Amino acid sequence: MTVKEELRTTVAGIVGADPATVADDDNLVFLGLGSLEMMRLVTKWRRSGLKVEFRDLAATPTISAWAVRLEEARA
């Protein structure tokens, strides 16, 4: 599973959507993802060793942007 697929599945589960309906460039906030959910994701990823910041996710809340950020954090 690619980073984008993982993100899409995770976000869709949080907002109660079908992953197939979440496009790479959809604004995740407009889909219903709130700041609390974003903070929980940041905490989860930090615990797994990824250096991600809430401000980076909030600045561009899309699957595409988050995938780039997570791939950078994994490198």
Secondary structure, DSSP 4 states (H G I P E B T S, - for coil): --HHHHHHHHHHHHHT--GGG--TTS-TTTTT--HHHHHHHHHHHHHTT----HHHHHHS-SHHHHHHHHHHHH-
